[in-house]
Every structure is written in structure tokens, then in C-alpha cells.
Amino acid sequence: MIGIKRWALPVLVACFILVSAIEVWLLTWVGSRIGIPWTLAILIAEAVLGAWLLQREGRKAWAALWDALSLGRMPSGQLADAALVLVGGILLILPGFLTDVFGLIFLVPATRPYARRVLGVFLARQSAMSSGPRSGPPSAFNTGTVIDGETVDDPSGTAEPPAATDPHGELPR
């Protein structure tokens, strides 16, 4: 896995275990308060709502993505929306209350822009943290050397090169 730190996989596994433990605790707590049949009814209703929202919002996100691509624009916002809709639908279909909250935040059109903004800040921060010194051979395009120059449009190729100047911009005598 290129670009992923060694600690990322254990942290991800720990997060999955923690979320699962919280979900089991929440289901047990809600089930003891309102009863198992009502808890199951809520979970089934949330899964049906998630499937419906995933279908509806997924169509909208896919159409917006294709519209941006057909107009030749970079579909960054539309691509993020499509990803959030997909993840939100999966989270809402999974049984559990904590994942349902995040699934709704990702799926509902009113809250999705906030989720997209938080995701953008998180990804920008991760990108800034990981943009340290690169390993491997240096690239010809990343040498750190800046060469001053100018571009001249002359299709006939008859233009004379500019006279040499010293560093202060004066012409030689």
C-alpha cells in the first residue's frame, strides 16, 4: 500500500472495533428502553429509508457528475457528492444507530455540503502532513531550480533573439 503509513491499518481496525462496540451498546440500550420489536422496527425502517435515499440521491449525484464531465469541467464537487452518497447509503443500510446518523448526514442534501467541507479539510490536512521529503530518485521536473525565460509567439520563426542583459536589466555596451 503506497503512501499509507504503517500505523494506518491498526488504527483503522481499532476504529472498526470501537464503532462496532458502540453500536452493540446503543442497540442494547435502546432495546432495553423501548423493547426488541420496536428496536428492530426502527432498524428496518432506517434500512428502507437508506435504500430509498441512496437510490434517489445516487441518481442525482450520478447525473451531476456526468453533466460536469460532458461540459468538460473538473467534477470535484460532484465526485465528492457521489462518494458521500455511496458511503452514506451503505452506512444507513447497515444495522446500527451511530452509523445511521453519519449515513443521514452524508445522504441528506441539506447536510451533505457540510460533510463535503469537513471531508475536504480532513483530506487537505492529511495531504499537508504527508507531503514531506519524498523517497526515490529525484525527478527532472522537481529539481527546485528555477530558470527565467520568456515565450515569444512567432510562427514564421524569423524573430531575432533578445539582446543579452546583465542582472540589473541593462543592455551591454
C-alpha positions in Angstrom: 0.0 0.0 0.0 1.9 3.0 -1.3 1.5 6.3 0.6 -0.2 4.8 3.6 1.7 4.9 6.9 2.3 1.7 8.8 0.1 2.8 11.7 -3.0 3.4 9.4 -4.1 -0.2 9.2 -4.1 -0.9 13.0 -5.8 2.5 13.6 -8.5 1.6 11.0 -9.0 -1.8 12.6 -9.3 -0.2 16.1 -11.9 2.2 14.8 -14.0 -0.6 13.3 -13.8 -2.4 16.6 -14.7 0.7 18.6 -17.6 1.6 16.3 -18.9 -2.0 16.5 -18.7 -1.9 20.3 -20.6 1.4 20.4 -23.3 0.1 18.0 -23.8 -3.0 20.1 -24.0 -0.9 23.3 -26.5 1.5 21.7 -28.7 -1.3 20.3 -28.7 -3.0 23.7 -29.5 0.3 25.5 -32.3 1.3 23.1 -33.7 -2.3 23.1 -33.9 -2.3 26.9 -35.7 1.1 26.9 -38.3 0.6 24.1 -38.2 -3.2 23.6 -36.7 -5.5 21.0 -39.6 -5.4 18.5 -39.6 -1.6 18.3 -35.8 -1.5 18.0 -35.9 -4.0 15.1 -38.7 -1.9 13.5 -36.6 1.2 13.7 -33.6 -0.6 12.2 -35.7 -2.0 9.4 -37.3 1.5 8.7 -33.8 3.1 8.7 -32.5 0.5 6.2 -35.5 1.0 3.9 -35.1 4.8 4.2 -31.3 4.4 3.4 -32.0 2.3 0.3 -34.6 4.8 -1.0 -32.3 7.8 -0.3 -29.3 6.0 -1.8 -31.3 5.4 -5.0 -32.7 8.9 -5.2 -29.6 10.9 -4.3 -27.4 8.5 -6.1 -29.2 9.2 -9.4 -28.9 13.0 -8.8 -25.2 12.7 -7.9 -24.5 10.5 -11.0 -26.4 12.9 -13.3 -24.5 15.9 -11.9 -21.2 14.0 -12.4 -22.0 13.2 -16.0 -23.1 16.7 -16.7 -19.9 18.2 -15.4 -17.9 15.7 -17.4 -19.9 16.3 -20.6 -19.2 20.1 -20.2 -15.5 19.5 -19.8 -15.3 20.7 -16.2 -13.4 19.1 -13.4 -16.2 17.3 -11.4 -14.5 17.6 -7.9 -17.7 18.6 -6.0 -19.9 16.2 -7.9 -17.3 13.4 -7.4 -17.3 14.1 -3.7 -21.1 14.1 -3.6 -21.2 10.8 -5.4 -18.7 9.3 -2.9 -20.6 10.7 0.1 -23.9 9.4 -1.2 -22.4 5.9 -1.7 -20.9 5.8 1.7 -24.0 7.4 3.3 -26.2 4.8 1.8 -24.1 1.9 2.9 -23.9 3.3 6.4 -27.7 3.8 6.6 -28.3 0.3 5.3 -26.0 -1.3 7.9 -27.7 -2.0 11.2 -26.9 0.4 14.0 -27.8 3.9 15.2 -24.4 5.6 15.1 -23.7 4.6 11.5 -27.3 5.7 10.7 -26.6 9.3 12.0 -23.5 9.6 9.7 -25.3 7.9 6.8 -28.1 10.5 7.1 -25.6 13.4 7.3 -23.9 12.1 4.1 -27.2 11.4 2.2 -29.5 14.4 3.0 -28.9 17.2 0.5 -29.1 19.9 3.2 -26.3 18.4 5.3 -24.1 16.9 2.5 -22.3 20.2 1.7 -21.1 20.5 5.4 -19.9 16.8 5.2 -18.1 17.6 1.9 -16.4 20.6 3.5 -15.3 18.6 6.6 -14.0 15.9 4.3 -12.1 18.4 2.2 -10.5 19.9 5.3 -9.5 16.5 6.6 -8.1 15.4 3.2 -6.2 18.7 2.8 -4.7 18.3 6.3 -3.7 14.7 5.6 -2.1 15.8 2.3 -0.2 18.6 4.0 1.0 16.2 6.7 2.2 13.6 4.2 3.9 16.0 1.8 7.3 15.6 3.4 10.5 14.7 1.7 10.0 12.1 -1.0 11.9 9.0 -1.3 13.4 7.7 -4.6 15.3 9.3 -7.3 14.8 13.0 -7.9 12.5 13.9 -10.8 13.6 16.1 -13.7 10.5 18.2 -13.0 11.1 18.6 -9.3 14.7 19.8 -9.0 13.9 23.1 -7.2 15.8 25.1 -9.9 14.0 28.0 -11.5 15.1 29.2 -14.9 14.0 32.6 -16.1 12.8 32.8 -19.6 10.2 34.2 -21.9 7.8 32.8 -24.6 7.6 34.5 -27.9 4.9 33.8 -30.4 6.4 34.0 -33.9 5.0 31.4 -36.3 7.4 32.3 -39.1 10.5 31.7 -36.9 12.2 34.9 -38.1 12.3 36.8 -34.8 15.7 37.7 -33.6 16.7 36.6 -30.0 16.6 39.4 -27.5 19.9 41.1 -26.6 21.7 39.7 -23.5 21.2 41.8 -20.4 23.1 41.9 -17.1 21.3 41.0 -13.8 20.3 44.7 -13.4 18.4 44.7 -16.7 20.8 47.0 -18.6 21.9 46.3 -22.1 25.7 45.5 -22.6 27.8 48.3 -24.3 
